[in-house]
Amino acid sequence: MVTLCWAAKGGSGTTVVATALALSSKRPSLLVDLDGEIPTVLGLPDPDRPGVIEWVASQAPPSHLTDLLIEISDTCWLLPCHNESRPISMSKTRQGQGQHLNGNATLLATTTAAVSTSAGERRWTELAQWLTEWAGGRGGEVTIDAGTGEPNTTLLDAADRTLLVTRPCYLALRRATQSEVRPTGVVLVNEVGHSLAQRDIEHALRAPVVATVSIDPAVSRAVDAGLLTNRLPRVIERELRRAAA
């Protein structure tokens, strides 16, 4: 199964939710970073190898994606966003036919700088096919952290399910409803002080809330200390169990 997670508004917790889903999987799990924050959340050093960004802009075959994987545990791997030691030029970038690349917009916009529109679309299609084959071949789970904003449409179409991560915030909900993308499910980050209820979220987005995640100090401490890999807090593992099933 391929699961794509994204948020309509920054600070919603997409990276932590996507990472927790991958780490709590009972099957082989691949975590795909399109936002560039997962190594930090996991307490890993900055990637010393190319990532998705460099691969899309290259001519390397899909089989080379295996060489880019970073082992998180015996059953979980990370496909990093990009090589931190080799900054990508930000000059003269352009998007192909309005194909918005999500997450860190400034960074991800550069993926089309080195390829033509048709070639760029082909590369994302090849990536989507490789992820689907990885999941099928291993009987595993692929979780994509697509960051903030409209998800890449090729990956969106390839995903078996799409989860919008949102807080019960009017601004976040407003942005989500303005999007043409409709999730198959919602992960609600339960923040005290908002008047919106779960039924309001489900009615506005026309999608069920598949999990409710509390803002818990244990999760924040684990992220700050880089301990999410070694000690996933039980509270978030328990709350995401339904979504991970």
N, C-alpha and C positions, 0 to 999 in steps of 0.2 A: 504493500500500500504506500502511496505517495501522499503526504499531507503537506499542504502549503499554509503557513501562518503569516498573517500580516496585520497591520494596524492602519487606521485612517488618520490617527493623530500620534505624534511623537510622545514618548514616555508612557506608553500603554503597557509595556512589559512583554512585548512580543519575543524578544531574544530569550528571556528567562523562561517563558512558557514553552517555546520551541525546544530549548535545550533540555528542560525537564521532561518533556514528552519523549525525546530521544533517549535520555538516560534511564527512564523508567520502563522502557520497552522490554518485554520478555524475549524478544526475538532479535536477531542481528539488526543493528540500527545504524543508519547513515544520517548525519546532521549536515545540512548544506547551508553555508553562511553567505547570504547575499547582502548583509548589512555591515559586516566587518567588525562586529563586537563580540562574537562568541569566544575567541581565544581569551579575551580579557575576563569574561564572565566565568570561564572554566579555570582561570588561573594558569593558563598555558603561556609559554613564551610566544612572541610574535612569530608568525609563520616564516620559515626560512626557505620556502619553496613557492612556486607560482600557485595561483588559485584560480577560481572560476573566471575572474576578470581577465587575467592574462590568457587563459585557455580560449575564451570566446574570441579574443582579438588575434589569436594565432591560427596556424594551419595544422596544429597537432590533431591526430585522430582521437576519437572518443576513448580508445583503449588507454591513452596516456592519462586519463583522469584517475585511473587507479593509482598511478605513481604520485599523485598529488595528495592522497589521503593521509591524514594524521590520526594515529591510533589514540583514542581516548581511553578505551578499556579493551578487554578481550572480545567484547561483542559490540562495541560502538566506535565509529570512526567519524572524523570531521573532514569535509571538503571545504577548505578555507576560502575566504572571499578574494584575498589578494596578498601578494608578498609585501609586507610592510617596509622592507629594506629597499624596495625599488619603487619609489613613488611614480604614479602614472601621470603623464603630461595632461594638464587641464585645458590645453589650448585647442581651439578649433574643433570642438566636439559637436556632434549632431545626432539627432534621433532619426530612426527610420520609420517613416509613415506614422509618426505620432506614437510609436511603440515605446511607451514609458517604461523605463527600468526603475524598479522600486528600490526602497531602502535608502541608503546614503546617496541622494540624487546626484550630488556633485561628482562623487566617485564613480557610480555606476553608469552615468551618462558617457563616460569615456570608453565603455566597451565597444561602442560603434565607431570610435575614432579611427581605428585601423582597418576597418572592414566596410565593404559596401553594404547598402541596405539589404539586398537579396542574400549576400553572404552572411550578414549578421543574423537574419532570420533563420537561415539554414543552421548556423552554429547553435542557436538556442533550441532548435528542433532536435539536433543531435544530442545536446545535453539532456533534454527531456526524455528522449528515447533511452539514453544510457541509464538514467536514474530509474526508469521503469523496469529496465532489464536487470539492474542491480537488485531491486526489490524482489522481482519475480525469481531470479536465479538463486537467491539466498533465502527466499521465504522470509524476507525481512521487511523493515519499515524504513522509509525515507522521510525525513522531516526537513522542510525548507523554511528557514527564517528569511522571509521576504522583506522585512523591515517595514518602513512607513510609506504609504502611498499606494497608487494603483499597481498591483502585481504585474509582472511580465506576462503577457497574454498567452504565450506559448507554454510556459510552465503552468499557468493557471488552467489551461485546457487539458494538460497532461495529468494534473493532480486528481486523485480519487476523491479527495475531500479538501475543502478550503475553510480554514478557521480564522475568523476575524477576532483579534484580541482587542478588547476595549474596556474602558472604565465606564461606569454609569454616569458619564459626563455629557452634558447637552452639546458642547462643542464637538466632542468626538463622535457622538451619535449623528449630529448634523452633517459632518463631513462624510460619514459612512453612508448615510442615506442619499447623499448627492452623487455618490459613485455609481457607475453602471455595473460594478461587480457586486454580485450577491453571494454571500458565503453559504456553505452548506451547514455551517454551525458557528456558534459564538462562544468564545471563552471570556467570561465576564470577570474582570478583576474588581473585586468588591471593595470599593473605597467608601468609607463612612462619610456622611455629610451630604450626599447627593439625594435628590428626591426621586430620581428615576428608579423604577423597580424592574425586576427581571421581565415581567410581562410587557412593560413599556419597550424594552430593548427588542424582545421577540416580535412584537407587533410592528415596530418601526422598520426592522430589518427583514422581516418575513423569514426568519430563520430561528431554529431552537437554540437555547443556551445549553451547550453540552457539558459545560463545567463552570463552576464558580470558584475562583481562586481568591483567597484572603490575602490582604497585604499584611504579611507576618514578619516580625523582626528577625526570626530565625532564617528566613529566606534572604533577607537583606544582609545579614551577617555572613552567611555562606558565600554570597556573591562577592561581598567586599573582601573577604579573606581568600578568595579563589579556591574554595572548598566544595564547590557544587559537584565536581566530578567524584570526589571521594566520599562525600557525605551529603547526598541529596536530602534536604529536610523532609521528614515524613509528612508534614502538613501539606506541602504542594504535591508530593507523590500521591497522597490519598485523594486530594481534591481533583487531580487530573486523571485518576484511574478510569473514570467513565469515558473521558475523551480518548484515552490511550487504548481502550478496548477495541 
